[in-house]
Amino acid sequence: MLATLASLVIAGAGVAALVAVAATWRGQLGAIRQVLADARALEQADALDRDRVFLARLIEAPMVDIAPAMLPVPRTVRRAAPVRWLPLR
C-alpha cells in the first residue's frame, strides 16, 4: 500500500512539473518567437556581410591572379579489385 501511495505521489509530482513547464512555455511563447526571429535576422545579416567581403576580395584579386597553391588538386580514385565468388557445390 505504501509503495502504491509513493508511486502516485511521484507520478503526481511529474504531472505537476509538466503542467508548470507547459504554462511557462505558453506564457513566454511570444518572447521565444522574438528571440528566434532576432537570431534569424542576425544570421541573414552575417551572411550578407560574408557575401560583401567575398565580392570585395573577388574584385580586388580576380581568379586569374590566384596562387597555384590555392587551386584544387586532382585526385585519382583507386577502385577495389572485383570480388570473385567461389562456386557453390
N, C-alpha and C positions, 0 to 999 in steps of 0.2 A: 504494500500500500504506500509506503514511504517513497519507494522508487518511482511509482506512478505519479505521485504528487510532485516529486522533484523534476520528473520529465515534463510535466505540464507547466511548471514554473519556468523551466528553461525555454520551452517552446513559446510560452507567452512573452518572455523577455525578447526572444528573437523576433517575434511578430511586432512587438512594440518598437524595436530598433528599426525594422524595415519601414514601419509607418512613419517614424521620425525622419528617416532618410528621404522617403518619398515626399513628405511635407516640405522638407528643406529644399529639395530639388525643385519642387513646383514653385516655391516662393522665390527661388533665385534663378528661375529659367530665363527671365529677361536679361539678367546680368551675365549669365553664361552665354547667351546668344550674342551679346555685345562684345564679350571677350573674344569669342570665335570670329566675329566679323572684323574686329581690330587686328587679330592675328592674320587673317586672310589679306587684309589691306596692306599690312606691313610686308607680307611675303610678295605681293604684287609690286610694291614699291621697290623692294630689294631686287626683284627680277628685272625691273625696268632699269635700275641703276647698273646691274651687271650687263645688260644689253648695251647701254650707253658706253660703258667702259670698253666693251668688246668692239663696238663700232669705231670708237676713237682710236683704239690700237690698230684696227684694220686700216683706217685712213692714214695713220702715221707710218705704218710699216706694212705695205701690201704683201700678199703671199709670195710674190717674186723674190722678195728680199729675205725669205725665211731661211734660217740656218739649216744646213744639212742634218744636223743632229735632231732637229725637230720633225723631220719628215718621217712618215711611218715606214717601218722596216717590213718588207715582205717576208712572210713565214712559209716554210714548206710544211706540208701536212704529211705526216707518216701514218700510213694505214696499217692496221694489224693484218697479219697473214690470215688467209681464209682458214676456217676450221674444217678439218676433214673428219667426218664421222666414220666410225668403224661399222661395217655392215653387220646387221643383226642376223644371227643364225637360228 
